[in-house]
Amino acid sequence: MINELLKDRKLVLASASPRRREIFEMLGLNPLIVPSDIHEPLDSRPPRLIVKSHAQHKAESVSRHFDPETVIVAADTLVCLEGRILNKPTDREEAKQFLRLLSGHSHQVYTGVCLLFRNRSLCDFAKSRVSFKQLSEAEISSYVRTKEPLDKAGAYGIQGFGSQFVSGISGCYFNVMGFPVNLFYRMLTEIIED
């Protein structure tokens, strides 16, 4: 169990994401929240490499403030549709544009996770496939009015109002929320028990 692996250990989550905080709370964890302020450039590398790199840079930037006995956890999530990365929308119009692109199609969600502990680094990623129903313009406009899409990669939240548009998912649900729990558990077991 994750909470047993982390018992009596200092835990830092290098993220400002409310969703990641919710997932940690669901697991019975109360990490110190220390968001990283690194720049997250997008480039031509495959999404799995980008998210792993971003997660590692976040973890490393935060780790400078803590001793090696602290477990540092960082993550980065990208939504990818037919090779195009859909970041957090910059405004309502871009959110609508992203939702039109997702409508009636399947896309991939990649999350990179990096753990630092005792001067060791472990990075990996999870990938989930999400299918959307065909959306009407009225549905898109109504959803954007909730403001939920504005701070989320791909302009939707699977754990909120956006759930009603998801017709199928293959892979980890929590990955789509922004933090793959099973991957975290496997990585934590490896880095703590070694």
C-alpha positions in Angstrom: 0.0 0.0 0.0 1.2 3.5 -0.9 0.5 5.0 2.5 2.5 2.2 4.2 5.5 2.7 1.8 5.5 6.4 2.7 4.8 6.0 6.4 7.1 8.4 8.5 8.7 9.7 5.3 8.7 13.4 4.2 6.7 13.6 1.0 6.7 16.6 -1.5 4.4 17.0 -4.4 6.0 19.3 -7.0 2.7 20.4 -8.5 0.1 23.1 -8.2 -2.6 20.8 -9.8 -5.8 20.6 -7.6 -6.5 17.2 -9.3 -3.2 15.7 -8.2 -3.8 17.0 -4.7 -7.2 15.4 -4.7 -5.7 12.1 -5.8 -3.1 12.2 -3.0 -5.8 13.0 -0.5 -7.9 10.0 -1.8 -4.8 7.8 -1.1 -4.6 9.1 2.4 -1.4 11.2 1.7 -0.8 14.7 2.9 2.2 15.9 0.9 3.9 19.3 1.2 2.8 21.1 -2.0 5.8 22.9 -3.6 4.9 23.8 -7.2 7.8 24.0 -9.6 8.3 27.1 -11.7 10.2 25.5 -14.6 9.4 26.4 -18.2 7.7 23.5 -20.0 8.6 23.9 -23.7 6.9 21.7 -26.3 9.1 20.4 -29.1 9.1 17.8 -31.7 9.9 14.9 -29.4 7.3 12.2 -28.9 4.8 13.1 -26.1 6.1 10.3 -23.8 9.5 11.8 -23.8 8.3 15.4 -23.3 6.2 14.5 -20.2 9.0 12.4 -18.6 11.5 15.3 -19.2 9.1 17.9 -17.8 8.4 15.7 -14.7 12.1 15.2 -14.1 12.9 18.9 -14.4 10.1 19.7 -12.0 11.3 17.2 -9.4 14.9 18.3 -9.7 14.1 22.0 -9.3 12.1 21.3 -6.1 14.5 18.8 -4.7 17.2 21.4 -4.1 15.2 22.6 -1.1 15.1 19.2 0.6 17.3 16.5 2.0 17.8 13.2 0.1 15.5 11.4 2.6 12.5 13.4 1.2 10.4 11.6 -1.4 9.9 14.1 -4.2 7.1 13.4 -6.7 6.5 15.4 -9.9 4.2 14.8 -12.9 3.3 16.4 -16.3 0.3 15.6 -18.5 -0.3 16.2 -22.2 -3.3 15.5 -24.4 -2.5 14.5 -27.9 -4.8 14.2 -30.9 -3.5 12.8 -34.1 0.0 14.1 -33.3 -1.1 17.5 -32.1 -0.6 18.4 -28.5 -3.6 20.2 -26.9 -2.2 22.1 -23.9 -4.3 24.1 -21.5 -6.4 26.5 -23.6 -5.4 30.2 -23.4 -9.0 31.4 -23.4 -12.6 30.4 -24.0 -12.3 30.4 -27.8 -9.3 28.1 -27.8 -11.2 25.8 -25.4 -14.1 25.6 -27.8 -11.6 24.9 -30.7 -10.0 22.1 -28.7 -13.4 20.6 -27.9 -14.4 20.7 -31.6 -11.3 18.8 -32.4 -11.9 16.1 -29.7 -15.6 15.8 -30.7 -16.3 12.3 -32.1 -12.7 11.2 -32.0 -10.2 9.4 -29.7 -7.1 10.9 -28.3 -4.2 10.0 -26.0 -3.4 11.3 -22.6 0.3 11.0 -21.5 1.5 11.6 -18.0 5.1 11.5 -17.0 6.0 10.8 -13.4 9.3 11.4 -11.7 10.3 10.2 -8.2 13.5 11.4 -6.4 14.6 9.6 -3.2 18.1 9.2 -1.7 19.8 10.7 -4.7 18.1 8.3 -7.1 15.8 9.3 -9.9 13.0 7.2 -11.4 10.9 8.4 -14.3 8.2 6.7 -16.3 5.0 7.5 -18.1 1.4 6.2 -18.6 -0.7 6.5 -21.7 -4.5 6.3 -21.9 -6.9 6.4 -24.8 -10.0 8.5 -24.4 -13.0 8.6 -26.9 -15.4 11.5 -27.1 -19.0 11.5 -28.3 -19.9 13.8 -31.1 -20.5 17.3 -29.5 -22.9 19.9 -30.6 -22.0 23.6 -30.6 -24.6 24.1 -27.8 -22.9 21.4 -25.7 -19.5 23.0 -26.3 -20.6 26.5 -25.4 -22.5 25.3 -22.3 -19.4 23.3 -21.1 -17.1 26.2 -21.6 -19.4 28.5 -19.6 -18.7 26.2 -16.6 -15.1 27.4 -16.8 -14.0 23.8 -16.1 -12.1 23.5 -19.4 -9.9 26.6 -18.9 -7.2 25.2 -16.7 -7.0 21.6 -18.1 -4.9 20.1 -20.8 -7.1 19.3 -23.7 -9.8 21.6 -22.3 -11.8 19.0 -20.3 -11.9 17.4 -17.0 -12.9 13.7 -16.9 -13.7 13.9 -13.2 -16.1 16.8 -13.7 -18.7 18.0 -16.2 -16.5 16.8 -19.0 -17.2 13.2 -18.0 -20.5 13.3 -19.8 -18.7 13.5 -23.1 -16.4 10.6 -22.6 -17.8 7.5 -24.5 -14.9 5.2 -23.7 -11.5 4.9 -22.0 -8.6 2.4 -22.4 -5.9 2.6 -19.8 -5.7 4.3 -16.4 -8.6 6.6 -15.5 -6.4 8.5 -13.0 -3.9 9.1 -15.7 -6.6 11.1 -17.5 -7.1 13.1 -14.3 -3.4 13.9 -14.3 -1.7 11.3 -12.1 -1.5 7.5 -12.8 -1.9 5.9 -9.4 -0.9 2.4 -10.4 2.3 3.6 -12.1 3.1 5.7 -9.0 2.6 2.7 -6.7 4.9 0.5 -8.9 7.6 3.2 -9.1 7.4 3.9 -5.4 7.8 0.2 -4.6 10.9 0.1 -6.8 12.6 3.3 -5.5 11.9 2.8 -1.7 12.4 -1.0 -1.4 15.7 -1.1 -3.4 
